[in-house]
Amino acid sequence: MTLAFLTGFATGFSLILAIGAQNAFVLRQGLQRAHVFAVCLFCALSDALLITAGVMGFGAAVEAAPWLPTVMGILGIGFLLYYATLRIMAAWKGDYGMEIQGESKTLAATLAIAAAFTWFNPHVYLDTVVFLGGISLSFEENRLAFWAGACIASFVFFFSLGYGARFLAPIMKTPANWRILDLIIAGVMLLIAVKVAYLLL
């Protein structure tokens, strides 16, 4: 059981460790100190829901609807391009008074963006539903322990990223540094959009 839990934790953690659109958004919210708990909780719960679906065997649903990854991928590309454009425009204008003061969009608007980054990402279905679901088959008798490890990894990662970002807050006291961060985030979004488009071709 311990091996199954540790395998689930290590696998789940490694899958979400890479810098992606969702992680970049969580990091930005953490730096801005705005709706951090809600965003981290939403992302972790979303991951847990998808992991649960995979471990319980609903990975077959993705195979039954082969058009789903394509549709989600197209929606994801559109949103990534839109968000990258917003970040480039923000860097161009350079008005970061709200960010420096820790102000943000409404909670509803913030969670809507988090939802788009989470559910419009075709990779999340491959990583959580298909990949983790497939690995869980190796732990038939201890599948629940594997599931728990993977879910806890998501909570640990997102809350560490969101609240750990505040240690970088002193660096983000100037508009210039926020401009650099936004340009980096825009670059990440554009690269991911290109990668998703390549996979859909």
Backbone torsions as a table, in degrees:
resi	resn	phi	psi	omega
1	MET	NA	-40.5	179.0
2	THR	-62.9	-41.4	179.3
3	LEU	-63.3	-41.6	179.4
4	ALA	-63.7	-43.0	179.6
5	PHE	-63.2	-47.6	-178.3
6	LEU	-65.5	-37.7	177.7
7	THR	-64.9	-43.2	178.1
8	GLY	-62.7	-42.8	-179.7
9	PHE	-64.7	-49.5	-177.2
10	ALA	-64.6	-41.1	-179.4
11	THR	-68.2	-47.1	179.5
12	GLY	-61.3	-42.4	-178.7
13	PHE	-65.0	-42.8	-177.2
14	SER	-66.8	-31.3	-178.5
15	LEU	-70.2	-31.0	-177.9
16	ILE	-103.1	2.7	-176.5
17	LEU	-71.9	-34.0	-177.4
18	ALA	-63.0	145.2	179.3
19	ILE	-68.5	120.7	179.4
20	GLY	-134.2	-175.9	-177.8
21	ALA	-61.4	-45.7	-178.4
22	GLN	-64.1	-44.8	-178.9
23	ASN	-65.1	-38.9	178.7
24	ALA	-63.6	-37.8	178.9
25	PHE	-66.9	-43.7	178.5
26	VAL	-62.0	-41.9	179.1
27	LEU	-61.3	-43.3	-179.5
28	ARG	-64.4	-41.0	177.4
29	GLN	-64.7	-37.3	178.4
30	GLY	-65.4	-41.4	178.2
31	LEU	-65.8	-34.9	-179.5
32	GLN	-80.5	-14.8	-179.0
33	ARG	58.8	44.3	-175.7
34	ALA	-127.8	120.8	177.9
35	HIS	53.7	33.8	-174.2
36	VAL	-61.9	-49.1	-177.4
37	PHE	-61.0	-46.1	-177.4
38	ALA	-63.8	-41.7	-179.7
39	VAL	-66.9	-45.7	178.9
40	CYS	-62.0	-43.4	-179.6
41	LEU	-64.6	-42.5	-179.9
42	PHE	-61.7	-47.3	-179.0
43	CYS	-64.4	-42.3	-179.4
44	ALA	-67.4	-42.9	178.8
45	LEU	-65.6	-37.6	177.6
46	SER	-62.9	-45.0	177.2
47	ASP	-60.5	-44.8	-178.7
48	ALA	-61.8	-39.4	178.7
49	LEU	-63.4	-44.2	180.0
50	LEU	-68.6	-39.5	177.0
51	ILE	-62.7	-42.1	178.3
52	THR	-59.6	-43.1	179.0
53	ALA	-61.3	-42.2	-179.6
54	GLY	-67.0	-46.4	-178.1
55	VAL	-67.1	-31.6	-179.9
56	MET	-81.5	-1.6	173.4
57	GLY	96.7	13.8	-179.6
58	PHE	-83.4	7.3	176.9
59	GLY	-59.7	-26.8	179.4
60	ALA	-63.5	-24.1	-179.5
61	ALA	-64.4	-35.8	178.1
62	VAL	-66.9	-39.6	178.0
63	GLU	-68.2	-31.8	-179.8
64	ALA	-73.1	-21.7	179.1
65	ALA	-123.3	74.5	-175.7
66	PRO	-62.5	-16.5	178.8
67	TRP	-79.2	-16.9	-174.8
68	LEU	-60.9	-47.9	179.5
69	PRO	-59.0	-36.2	-179.5
70	THR	-67.0	-45.6	179.9
71	VAL	-63.3	-46.0	-179.8
72	MET	-65.8	-35.2	179.3
73	GLY	-65.1	-43.4	178.9
74	ILE	-63.2	-44.4	177.3
75	LEU	-62.5	-40.1	180.0
76	GLY	-64.2	-43.4	178.8
77	ILE	-60.5	-45.6	179.6
78	GLY	-59.4	-43.5	-178.5
79	PHE	-70.2	-39.5	179.1
80	LEU	-61.7	-42.3	178.6
81	LEU	-65.6	-39.9	179.1
82	TYR	-63.4	-47.4	-177.1
83	TYR	-68.9	-37.2	177.2
84	ALA	-61.5	-40.1	177.9
85	THR	-62.8	-41.4	178.1
86	LEU	-60.9	-42.4	-178.5
87	ARG	-69.5	-37.0	177.4
88	ILE	-66.2	-42.5	178.5
89	MET	-64.3	-38.5	178.5
90	ALA	-64.4	-41.6	179.0
91	ALA	-65.9	-35.5	179.6
92	TRP	-66.6	-44.0	-178.9
93	LYS	-73.2	-38.8	176.1
94	GLY	72.3	17.0	-179.9
95	ASP	-92.8	94.6	-174.9
96	TYR	-113.4	29.8	179.4
97	GLY	-59.6	-43.2	-178.8
98	MET	-64.9	-42.2	-178.6
99	GLU	-64.3	-44.7	-178.7
100	ILE	-65.4	-33.6	179.5
101	GLN	-84.7	-3.6	178.3
102	GLY	80.3	19.0	178.1
103	GLU	-89.9	160.4	-176.0
104	SER	-154.8	-179.6	173.1
105	LYS	-66.0	172.5	177.3
106	THR	-64.5	162.2	179.6
107	LEU	-60.9	-42.1	-179.3
108	ALA	-61.7	-44.9	180.0
109	ALA	-65.6	-39.7	-179.7
110	THR	-64.9	-43.8	179.7
111	LEU	-69.1	-30.2	177.1
112	ALA	-64.5	-40.3	177.7
113	ILE	-66.9	-43.3	178.0
114	ALA	-60.3	-39.5	179.4
115	ALA	-64.4	-40.9	179.5
116	ALA	-64.0	-44.4	178.7
117	PHE	-63.1	-32.4	-177.1
118	THR	-81.6	-53.1	-168.8
119	TRP	-90.3	-15.7	176.4
120	PHE	-93.2	6.7	-178.9
121	ASN	-96.7	108.8	-178.5
122	PRO	-63.2	-25.7	-179.4
123	HIS	-64.6	-31.2	-176.8
124	VAL	-64.8	-32.2	178.6
125	TYR	-72.9	-38.5	178.4
126	LEU	-67.4	-43.1	-176.6
127	ASP	-70.3	-48.3	-173.3
128	THR	-88.0	-54.4	-174.5
129	VAL	-71.9	-50.2	-174.2
130	VAL	-84.0	-55.5	-173.7
131	PHE	-67.7	-55.4	-179.8
132	LEU	-65.2	-36.8	177.0
133	GLY	-61.5	-39.6	178.7
134	GLY	-67.3	-43.3	179.6
135	ILE	-64.2	-34.9	-178.5
136	SER	-61.5	-21.5	179.2
137	LEU	-65.2	-22.4	179.0
138	SER	-74.9	-12.1	-178.8
139	PHE	-121.4	54.6	-174.3
140	GLU	-52.4	-46.3	-177.3
141	GLU	-78.9	-22.7	-178.2
142	ASN	-120.9	33.6	-177.9
143	ARG	-63.6	-33.3	179.7
144	LEU	-64.3	-38.0	178.6
145	ALA	-67.4	-39.9	177.4
146	PHE	-62.2	-45.1	178.7
147	TRP	-59.6	-44.9	-179.3
148	ALA	-62.9	-42.5	179.4
149	GLY	-61.7	-44.3	-179.4
150	ALA	-65.9	-41.5	-179.7
151	CYS	-66.8	-43.8	179.9
152	ILE	-63.5	-35.2	178.3
153	ALA	-59.3	-39.9	179.4
154	SER	-64.0	-44.7	179.4
155	PHE	-63.0	-44.8	-179.7
156	VAL	-61.9	-44.5	-176.9
157	PHE	-65.3	-53.4	-173.5
158	PHE	-66.5	-39.9	179.4
159	PHE	-71.3	-33.0	176.1
160	SER	-67.0	-41.2	179.7
161	LEU	-67.4	-46.6	-177.3
162	GLY	-65.0	-48.2	-177.1
163	TYR	-86.3	-22.9	176.5
164	GLY	-71.1	-23.1	-179.3
165	ALA	-62.9	-24.2	-177.0
166	ARG	-65.7	-20.4	177.5
167	PHE	-69.8	-19.7	176.5
168	LEU	-91.5	-6.2	-175.9
169	ALA	-54.2	-41.1	179.9
170	PRO	-58.3	-27.3	179.9
171	ILE	-74.9	-26.2	-174.4
172	MET	-94.3	39.6	180.0
173	LYS	-95.0	-1.5	-179.1
174	THR	-122.3	146.1	177.4
175	PRO	-57.4	-33.2	-178.1
176	ALA	-60.7	-43.0	-179.5
177	ASN	-70.0	-35.7	175.5
178	TRP	-65.7	-36.7	178.7
179	ARG	-63.1	-44.3	178.2
180	ILE	-61.2	-45.2	179.8
181	LEU	-60.4	-44.5	-179.0
182	ASP	-64.5	-37.8	178.1
183	LEU	-67.6	-37.1	176.6
184	ILE	-65.2	-44.8	179.5
185	ILE	-62.8	-42.0	178.2
186	ALA	-60.9	-41.2	178.0
187	GLY	-61.6	-42.2	178.4
188	VAL	-62.0	-44.9	179.9
189	MET	-60.1	-44.5	-178.8
190	LEU	-66.0	-40.2	178.5
191	LEU	-64.0	-41.6	179.2
192	ILE	-66.4	-39.1	178.3
193	ALA	-61.4	-42.2	178.2
194	VAL	-64.5	-41.7	-179.9
195	LYS	-63.6	-44.6	179.2
196	VAL	-63.9	-42.4	179.3
197	ALA	-61.8	-39.8	178.1
198	TYR	-63.0	-39.9	-179.6
199	LEU	-68.4	-29.9	-178.6
200	LEU	-79.9	-18.6	-178.5
201	LEU	-71.9	NA	NA
